[in-house]
């Protein structure tokens, strides 16, 4: 058995470039085009045999992502309607993780797998009826309750610190809630396993224990430093306020993973403001700490 | 004064290729890649001076569309957040026309202009609160009531035969409703004017009268023949059942426009099953009747 992970989109919400952004990384794209670093929004595809894939999160860029990845395209020896995507699992209800559901219409059957809390968000928006209930089975999965995600791939969801999606925020916002609104995923083919955690606001001891000694972890790399968006003048919020622990600094992921003995660590869900998108001291520091910087199309086999 | 129209996306819902389609046109893309015809989903940009643009419909492909069109990108001499898009006008509430709204977030001000019926659809889906109400002004416009769409561009909405979006269909469906759920747009800079009608189920006499003698009409080119999707084995519905009159046949747009004296006629919103995407007798027949087949990036100046 082989366990395959394909980074479909390595960027956080907005992507790189972001449609209305003139900060350094996005501006480089507007100026230089394809010569500058670019990435689509957050999604990972997982397979055991390579024929059937589960998509973890459906980004608004999903049509362009499928056009760019032959693994996810209709197969020439199949029918007039075909996709190798057998299931879509959502790790939260943020726009960058659910917007792409609107593209997965056109009378195609697949399983849509969420926690009960994320299922409620979808149910509250009739536009998601674009996914015909007769064809798209909505399956609610509890935390710590292993299930079949794709042929040969077992998965299990666990709570990680997070917050409610921005578009559902009320007057007060709790940013490190442990519940069903933000989850990490453990994937396994019985022999090998890895973790996918594209959003995580903090590293409690229980989560560190869970990840310790893992063969592979894809982890939230939204920001390099907590006040990065404030410093760059493009926002008023810290990373933690947005539900994301930074890479650097006290309580950042570089520090949190330093003693966990994880064999392979890959950053995903990088915001377009993150300096690790280009060569420089921040990227060097992350790589020196044993991290790889994920990119669209990166495929890892376990 | 100059009036500019830029086809941002020439394809109907699903785009070309469509994510799960193996019919001829989509399959050519999966096999040949960029060598095969391709197009993003339905959207037109309009400007008078070329600095500020109104977007008519926000397709799910909008991020890729902005990346492909320098006219719609942040300007290098502006602030850290910038867009030349000053307003977004919706002609109906179909997914291919509203899905892209979810991408136009990230604290950017613009006007979102709809009829009252389309406004209700948006209001019924809290996910569109991703467009911060403090920044994105929702403006409801009545039929036949001219308004400023962008600097130097006046617009007026008029009813065209259409139907409710698929995801809101009930047990019975009326397919040629004249109301506020599907509209056409007349654009004018005071000297020149043109029409944009990406969805239209039939050509009543009043609509023919309105379009007669126009300098330019962009018109619904979804299907070549009414039962095209049934014939190709990819659907059970006729074009008219989906709210779109075909190009060919009795009551099709080729016949309906033959005596209207429209100076320039451009098909848009072509479905991926339409044979006019490639060279052949259907495309020749449309071109012989004076039609141009729209494509992504086509820009027309009046």
HADDOCK unambig.tbl for C-alpha pairs under 7 A between the chains (distance, minus, plus):
assign (segid A and resid 19 and name CA) (segid B and resid 63 and name CA) 6.25 0.50 0.50
assign (segid A and resid 19 and name CA) (segid B and resid 66 and name CA) 6.74 0.50 0.50
assign (segid A and resid 19 and name CA) (segid B and resid 73 and name CA) 6.95 0.50 0.50
assign (segid A and resid 20 and name CA) (segid B and resid 74 and name CA) 5.69 0.50 0.50
assign (segid A and resid 20 and name CA) (segid B and resid 81 and name CA) 5.45 0.50 0.50
assign (segid A and resid 20 and name CA) (segid B and resid 82 and name CA) 5.05 0.50 0.50
assign (segid A and resid 20 and name CA) (segid B and resid 83 and name CA) 5.34 0.50 0.50
assign (segid A and resid 21 and name CA) (segid B and resid 74 and name CA) 6.58 0.50 0.50
assign (segid A and resid 21 and name CA) (segid B and resid 80 and name CA) 5.87 0.50 0.50
assign (segid A and resid 21 and name CA) (segid B and resid 81 and name CA) 4.88 0.50 0.50
assign (segid A and resid 21 and name CA) (segid B and resid 82 and name CA) 6.26 0.50 0.50
assign (segid A and resid 22 and name CA) (segid B and resid 74 and name CA) 6.42 0.50 0.50
assign (segid A and resid 22 and name CA) (segid B and resid 79 and name CA) 6.82 0.50 0.50
assign (segid A and resid 22 and name CA) (segid B and resid 80 and name CA) 4.48 0.50 0.50
assign (segid A and resid 22 and name CA) (segid B and resid 81 and name CA) 5.85 0.50 0.50
assign (segid A and resid 22 and name CA) (segid B and resid 82 and name CA) 6.88 0.50 0.50
assign (segid A and resid 23 and name CA) (segid B and resid 80 and name CA) 5.45 0.50 0.50
assign (segid A and resid 60 and name CA) (segid B and resid 60 and name CA) 6.98 0.50 0.50
assign (segid A and resid 63 and name CA) (segid B and resid 19 and name CA) 6.25 0.50 0.50
assign (segid A and resid 66 and name CA) (segid B and resid 19 and name CA) 6.75 0.50 0.50
assign (segid A and resid 73 and name CA) (segid B and resid 19 and name CA) 6.95 0.50 0.50
assign (segid A and resid 74 and name CA) (segid B and resid 20 and name CA) 5.68 0.50 0.50
assign (segid A and resid 74 and name CA) (segid B and resid 21 and name CA) 6.58 0.50 0.50
assign (segid A and resid 74 and name CA) (segid B and resid 22 and name CA) 6.42 0.50 0.50
assign (segid A and resid 79 and name CA) (segid B and resid 22 and name CA) 6.81 0.50 0.50
assign (segid A and resid 80 and name CA) (segid B and resid 21 and name CA) 5.87 0.50 0.50
assign (segid A and resid 80 and name CA) (segid B and resid 22 and name CA) 4.48 0.50 0.50
assign (segid A and resid 80 and name CA) (segid B and resid 23 and name CA) 5.45 0.50 0.50
assign (segid A and resid 80 and name CA) (segid B and resid 234 and name CA) 6.40 0.50 0.50
assign (segid A and resid 81 and name CA) (segid B and resid 20 and name CA) 5.46 0.50 0.50
assign (segid A and resid 81 and name CA) (segid B and resid 21 and name CA) 4.89 0.50 0.50
assign (segid A and resid 81 and name CA) (segid B and resid 22 and name CA) 5.86 0.50 0.50
assign (segid A and resid 82 and name CA) (segid B and resid 20 and name CA) 5.06 0.50 0.50
assign (segid A and resid 82 and name CA) (segid B and resid 21 and name CA) 6.26 0.50 0.50
assign (segid A and resid 82 and name CA) (segid B and resid 22 and name CA) 6.88 0.50 0.50
assign (segid A and resid 83 and name CA) (segid B and resid 20 and name CA) 5.34 0.50 0.50
assign (segid A and resid 99 and name CA) (segid B and resid 102 and name CA) 6.91 0.50 0.50
assign (segid A and resid 102 and name CA) (segid B and resid 99 and name CA) 6.91 0.50 0.50
assign (segid A and resid 125 and name CA) (segid B and resid 125 and name CA) 4.61 0.50 0.50
assign (segid A and resid 125 and name CA) (segid B and resid 126 and name CA) 6.42 0.50 0.50
assign (segid A and resid 125 and name CA) (segid B and resid 127 and name CA) 6.80 0.50 0.50
assign (segid A and resid 126 and name CA) (segid B and resid 125 and name CA) 6.41 0.50 0.50
assign (segid A and resid 127 and name CA) (segid B and resid 125 and name CA) 6.79 0.50 0.50
assign (segid A and resid 127 and name CA) (segid B and resid 167 and name CA) 6.31 0.50 0.50
assign (segid A and resid 129 and name CA) (segid B and resid 167 and name CA) 5.31 0.50 0.50
assign (segid A and resid 130 and name CA) (segid B and resid 167 and name CA) 4.76 0.50 0.50
assign (segid A and resid 167 and name CA) (segid B and resid 127 and name CA) 6.34 0.50 0.50
assign (segid A and resid 167 and name CA) (segid B and resid 129 and name CA) 5.30 0.50 0.50
assign (segid A and resid 167 and name CA) (segid B and resid 130 and name CA) 4.76 0.50 0.50
assign (segid A and resid 234 and name CA) (segid B and resid 80 and name CA) 6.41 0.50 0.50
